Amino acid sequence: MDGYSVHRLPCFANVWDCNPATFLLHRLAKIKADVMHAHSYIFFTSNQVALAKRYTKIPFVLHLHGGIDFTSKINDLTTRFRFNVKDKIYDPTFGKWTARSADLVASVSKRDLELAKKMWGLNKGLSWVPNAVDLSDFPKQSSNEGNDLLNIVFIGRLEPWKGINTFIEAAQLVGKKYNDVRFTVIGDGSLSSYAHNNSIKKYVDFIGKVNHSRIPELLSKASMLVLPSYMEGLPTVCLEALAAQVPVIASNVGGIPEIVIDGETGFLFPPGDSSCCADRIIRILSDDGLRKKLGSNGRQLVEKYFTWDNVVERTERVYESVLA
């Protein structure tokens, strides 16, 4: 790409399935840049950018992508232990130091900006810069007629914190009432073994990991997206579904309520509550007019706030601010 250089560094491990162990401090020491922009405060890479800022004096933008808080309702003990280590040990120490080293803290979620202010005592240099979608990947349909009205999809990593258990439980509850409904899981992860459980396969099709270029096609065949996570920032997959005029049913965590507006672009439910999730699915399945209204509202929301033009403009303003 003209005007840009991409440098790839080796990743020696993926700590706790999310944090890349990549050493880049030696590169940052020599870098000639106007701004350093790091994503997610819990990554080792962001910690290294914060350290480099101390001696390079290059302005540092830290971009939060969720993970500041989590719901304790998750049953998986390993995941709860990891979250508690982050909450009790990392956040008050390295997390706080990394955030306060930044010249400006941006966030994909307005809610996380408020949490960051309270948690780390940030009182200046805060900006909302959300995720974006390319609307050209999701052609607008007058009535969303391309969707298969009996296909409910999950797209994401098959990890406990993504709530795949809740999705499967909801699928079984709905499947007992609607014989012709299919549930589709797209993605892989540590819980991929579900794909080999015959009792689950009765209701759920497992596609596995797919290239991101296929997401628009898969969403075009969906009646709704379900995202039952226990922790999120502002999930792009929800924006992609809304852009495709597909209603979203999601857990009420993180920045999700900023885009899944209950009764307007989809429905929310308490994290881990598979019965409530199933009720929301049935409500949309039984009301085609409601489904179309939610899909249309979702598309309008994305067009207004979450296009690349909009987000690039916000990002440019962030850079201008720290350079000033």
C-alpha positions as CSV (number, residue, x, y, z in Angstrom):
1,M,0.0,0.0,0.0
2,D,1.5,3.3,-1.0
3,G,2.8,5.4,1.8
4,Y,2.7,2.7,4.4
5,S,5.3,0.2,5.7
6,V,4.2,-3.0,7.4
7,H,6.6,-4.8,9.8
8,R,5.8,-8.3,10.9
9,L,7.4,-9.6,14.1
10,P,7.3,-13.2,15.5
11,C,4.8,-14.2,18.1
12,F,6.4,-16.7,20.5
13,A,3.2,-17.6,22.3
14,N,-0.4,-16.6,22.8
15,V,-0.8,-16.2,26.5
16,W,-4.2,-17.2,27.9
17,D,-5.5,-17.5,24.3
18,C,-5.6,-13.8,23.8
19,N,-2.3,-12.0,24.5
20,P,0.5,-12.2,21.9
21,A,4.0,-12.6,23.3
22,T,5.7,-10.4,20.7
23,F,8.9,-8.5,21.5
24,L,8.9,-5.1,19.7
25,L,10.7,-2.7,22.1
26,H,13.9,-2.9,20.1
27,R,12.0,-1.7,17.0
28,L,10.2,1.0,18.9
29,A,13.6,2.4,20.1
30,K,14.5,3.1,16.5
31,I,11.2,4.0,15.0
32,K,10.6,7.4,13.3
33,A,7.0,8.1,13.7
34,D,4.7,11.0,14.5
35,V,2.3,8.9,16.7
36,M,2.4,5.5,18.3
37,H,-1.1,3.9,18.3
38,A,-1.5,0.7,20.4
39,H,-4.7,-1.4,20.6
40,S,-6.0,-2.9,23.9
41,Y,-4.5,-2.1,27.2
42,I,-4.0,-5.8,28.3
43,F,-1.5,-6.7,25.5
44,F,2.2,-7.0,26.1
45,T,2.7,-5.0,22.9
46,S,0.8,-2.1,24.4
47,N,2.9,-2.2,27.6
48,Q,6.0,-2.0,25.4
49,V,4.7,1.0,23.6
50,A,4.0,2.7,26.9
51,L,7.6,2.0,27.9
52,A,9.0,3.3,24.6
53,K,7.0,6.5,25.0
54,R,9.0,7.3,28.1
55,Y,12.2,7.6,26.2
56,T,11.2,8.3,22.6
57,K,8.8,11.1,23.6
58,I,6.6,10.1,20.6
59,P,2.9,10.8,21.3
60,F,1.2,7.6,22.4
61,V,-2.5,6.8,21.7
62,L,-4.0,3.8,23.6
63,H,-7.1,2.4,22.1
64,L,-9.3,0.3,24.4
65,H,-11.2,-2.6,22.8
66,G,-13.1,-3.9,25.8
67,G,-12.0,-6.2,28.6
68,I,-12.0,-3.6,31.3
69,D,-14.8,-5.3,33.3
70,F,-16.5,-8.7,33.1
71,T,-19.5,-10.5,34.6
72,S,-18.8,-12.9,37.4
73,K,-21.8,-15.0,36.2
74,I,-19.5,-17.2,34.0
75,N,-19.3,-20.7,35.3
76,D,-15.9,-21.7,33.8
77,L,-13.5,-21.6,36.7
78,T,-10.4,-21.1,34.6
79,T,-11.9,-18.1,32.8
80,R,-13.1,-16.6,36.1
81,F,-9.6,-17.1,37.6
82,R,-8.0,-15.3,34.6
83,F,-10.5,-12.4,34.8
84,N,-9.9,-12.0,38.5
85,V,-6.1,-11.9,38.0
86,K,-6.6,-9.2,35.5
87,D,-9.0,-7.3,37.7
88,K,-7.2,-7.6,41.0
89,I,-3.5,-7.6,40.0
90,Y,-3.0,-6.4,36.4
91,D,-5.5,-3.5,36.2
92,P,-4.3,-1.6,39.3
93,T,-0.6,-2.0,38.3
94,F,0.5,-2.5,34.7
95,G,-2.9,-1.7,33.3
96,K,-3.1,1.6,35.1
97,W,0.5,2.5,34.3
98,T,-0.1,1.8,30.6
99,A,-3.3,3.8,30.4
100,R,-1.8,6.8,32.3
101,S,1.3,6.7,30.0
102,A,-0.8,7.5,27.0
103,D,-1.2,11.1,25.7
104,L,-4.8,10.2,24.7
105,V,-7.0,7.2,25.5
106,A,-9.5,6.2,22.9
107,S,-12.1,3.5,23.2
108,V,-14.5,1.6,20.8
109,S,-17.1,1.8,23.6
110,K,-18.4,5.0,25.4
111,R,-19.1,2.9,28.4
112,D,-15.4,1.8,28.7
113,L,-14.3,5.5,28.5
114,E,-16.4,6.1,31.7
115,L,-15.0,3.0,33.4
116,A,-11.4,4.0,32.5
117,K,-11.9,7.5,33.9
118,K,-13.1,6.0,37.2
119,M,-10.6,3.1,37.4
120,W,-7.4,5.0,36.5
121,G,-8.2,8.6,37.3
122,L,-8.1,9.7,33.7
123,N,-9.5,13.2,33.4
124,K,-8.3,14.4,30.0
125,G,-7.4,13.1,26.5
126,L,-10.4,10.8,26.1
127,S,-12.1,10.0,22.7
128,W,-14.7,7.7,21.3
129,V,-13.4,5.9,18.2
130,P,-15.6,2.9,17.5
131,N,-15.1,-0.1,15.2
132,A,-16.3,0.3,11.6
133,V,-17.7,-1.8,8.7
134,D,-17.4,-1.4,5.0
135,L,-21.0,-1.0,3.8
136,S,-20.0,-2.0,0.3
137,D,-19.6,-5.5,1.6
138,F,-23.2,-5.6,2.7
139,P,-25.6,-4.5,-0.1
140,K,-28.8,-3.0,1.1
141,Q,-31.9,-5.0,0.5
142,S,-35.4,-3.4,0.5
143,S,-36.9,-6.1,2.7
144,N,-34.0,-8.3,3.7
145,E,-35.6,-10.9,1.4
146,G,-32.4,-12.9,1.0
147,N,-32.3,-14.2,4.5
148,D,-33.3,-17.7,5.4
149,L,-35.8,-17.0,8.2
150,L,-35.0,-20.2,10.0
151,N,-31.2,-19.8,10.4
152,I,-29.8,-18.4,13.6
153,V,-26.0,-17.9,13.6
154,F,-23.2,-17.5,16.1
155,I,-19.9,-16.1,14.8
156,G,-16.9,-15.9,17.1
157,R,-14.3,-17.9,19.0
158,L,-15.5,-21.0,20.7
159,E,-14.2,-20.0,24.1
160,P,-16.1,-20.0,27.5
161,W,-16.1,-16.2,27.7
162,K,-17.9,-16.0,24.3
163,G,-20.8,-17.8,25.8
164,I,-21.0,-20.7,23.2
165,N,-22.6,-22.8,26.0
166,T,-25.4,-20.4,26.3
167,F,-26.0,-20.4,22.5
168,I,-26.1,-24.2,22.4
169,E,-28.5,-24.4,25.4
170,A,-30.8,-21.8,23.7
171,A,-30.6,-23.7,20.4
172,Q,-31.8,-26.9,22.2
173,L,-34.7,-25.0,23.8
174,V,-35.8,-23.4,20.6
175,G,-35.3,-26.6,18.6
176,K,-37.8,-28.5,20.8
177,K,-40.5,-26.0,19.6
178,Y,-39.4,-25.3,16.0
179,N,-38.4,-28.5,14.1
180,D,-37.4,-26.5,11.0
181,V,-35.0,-24.0,12.7
182,R,-31.3,-24.5,12.2
183,F,-28.5,-23.0,14.3
184,T,-25.1,-22.4,12.8
185,V,-21.8,-21.9,14.6
186,I,-19.0,-20.2,12.7
187,G,-15.6,-20.3,14.4
188,D,-13.3,-22.5,16.3
189,G,-11.4,-22.6,19.6
190,S,-10.9,-24.6,22.8
191,L,-14.5,-25.7,22.8
192,S,-14.5,-27.1,19.2
193,S,-15.2,-30.5,20.6
194,Y,-18.9,-29.6,20.8
195,A,-19.0,-30.2,17.0
196,H,-18.6,-33.9,17.7
197,N,-21.5,-34.2,20.1
198,N,-24.3,-35.9,18.3
199,S,-27.0,-34.6,20.7
200,I,-25.9,-31.1,19.9
201,K,-25.5,-31.7,16.2
202,K,-29.3,-32.5,16.1
203,Y,-29.9,-28.7,16.4
204,V,-26.6,-27.1,15.5
205,D,-24.4,-27.0,12.4
206,F,-20.7,-26.4,13.0
207,I,-18.9,-24.8,10.1
208,G,-15.6,-24.1,11.8
209,K,-13.3,-21.2,11.1
210,V,-13.9,-19.3,7.8
211,N,-12.1,-16.5,5.9
212,H,-13.5,-13.2,6.9
213,S,-14.4,-12.5,3.3
214,R,-17.2,-15.1,3.7
215,I,-19.0,-13.3,6.6
216,P,-21.2,-11.1,4.4
217,E,-22.4,-14.2,2.5
218,L,-23.1,-16.2,5.7
219,L,-25.0,-13.3,7.2
220,S,-27.1,-12.9,4.1
221,K,-28.5,-16.3,4.9
222,A,-29.2,-15.6,8.5
223,S,-32.4,-14.5,10.2
224,M,-30.5,-13.2,13.3
225,L,-27.1,-13.2,15.0
226,V,-26.7,-14.3,18.6
227,L,-23.8,-13.1,20.6
228,P,-24.0,-14.4,24.2
229,S,-20.6,-13.1,25.5
230,Y,-19.6,-12.5,29.1
231,M,-17.2,-9.8,28.1
232,E,-17.0,-7.5,25.1
233,G,-16.0,-4.1,23.9
234,L,-17.9,-3.1,20.8
235,P,-18.1,-6.3,18.7
236,T,-17.6,-5.8,15.0
237,V,-19.6,-8.9,14.2
238,C,-22.7,-7.2,15.6
239,L,-22.0,-4.1,13.4
240,E,-21.6,-6.5,10.4
241,A,-24.9,-8.2,11.2
242,L,-26.7,-4.8,11.5
243,A,-25.2,-3.6,8.3
244,A,-26.6,-6.7,6.6
245,Q,-30.0,-5.9,8.1
246,V,-29.8,-8.9,10.5
247,P,-31.2,-8.3,14.0
248,V,-28.9,-9.1,16.9
249,I,-29.7,-10.9,20.1
250,A,-26.8,-10.4,22.6
251,S,-25.9,-10.4,26.2
252,N,-26.1,-7.1,28.1
253,V,-22.3,-6.6,28.6
254,G,-19.6,-4.1,27.7
255,G,-20.5,-1.7,24.8
256,I,-23.1,-4.1,23.3
257,P,-26.1,-2.0,24.4
258,E,-24.7,0.9,22.4
259,I,-25.4,-0.9,19.2
260,V,-27.9,-3.6,20.1
261,I,-30.6,-1.3,21.3
262,D,-33.2,-3.3,23.0
263,G,-36.4,-3.4,20.9
264,E,-34.9,-1.2,18.2
265,T,-32.0,-3.1,16.5
266,G,-32.3,-6.4,18.4
267,F,-32.8,-7.7,21.9
268,L,-30.6,-8.0,25.0
269,F,-30.6,-10.7,27.7
270,P,-28.7,-11.3,30.9
271,P,-25.3,-13.1,30.3
272,G,-25.6,-16.8,30.8
273,D,-29.5,-16.8,30.7
274,S,-30.1,-19.3,27.9
275,S,-33.9,-19.4,28.6
276,C,-34.2,-15.6,28.1
277,C,-32.0,-15.8,25.0
278,A,-34.3,-18.5,23.6
279,D,-37.4,-16.4,24.3
280,R,-35.9,-13.5,22.4
281,I,-35.1,-15.8,19.4
282,I,-38.7,-17.1,19.4
283,R,-40.1,-13.6,19.5
284,I,-38.3,-12.6,16.3
285,L,-39.0,-15.9,14.6
286,S,-42.7,-15.5,15.2
287,D,-42.9,-11.9,13.9
288,D,-41.5,-11.3,10.5
289,G,-42.5,-7.6,10.6
290,L,-40.5,-7.1,13.8
291,R,-37.5,-8.9,12.2
292,K,-37.6,-6.5,9.2
293,K,-38.0,-3.4,11.4
294,L,-35.1,-4.4,13.6
295,G,-32.9,-5.1,10.6
296,S,-33.8,-1.8,9.0
297,N,-33.1,0.2,12.2
298,G,-29.8,-1.6,12.5
299,R,-28.7,-0.6,9.0
300,Q,-29.6,3.0,9.7
301,L,-27.5,3.0,12.9
302,V,-24.4,1.7,11.1
303,E,-24.9,4.2,8.2
304,K,-25.0,7.0,10.7
305,Y,-22.1,6.2,13.1
306,F,-20.0,3.2,12.0
307,T,-18.9,3.6,8.5
308,W,-15.1,3.8,7.7
309,D,-15.4,7.4,6.6
310,N,-16.9,8.4,10.0
311,V,-14.3,6.4,12.0
312,V,-11.3,7.5,9.9
313,E,-12.4,11.1,10.5
314,R,-12.5,10.5,14.3
315,T,-9.1,8.9,14.2
316,E,-7.5,11.8,12.3
317,R,-8.9,14.2,14.9
318,V,-7.3,12.0,17.6
319,Y,-3.9,12.3,15.9
320,E,-4.3,16.0,15.4
321,S,-5.0,16.4,19.1
322,V,-1.9,14.6,20.4
323,L,0.3,16.2,17.8
324,A,-0.9,19.7,18.8
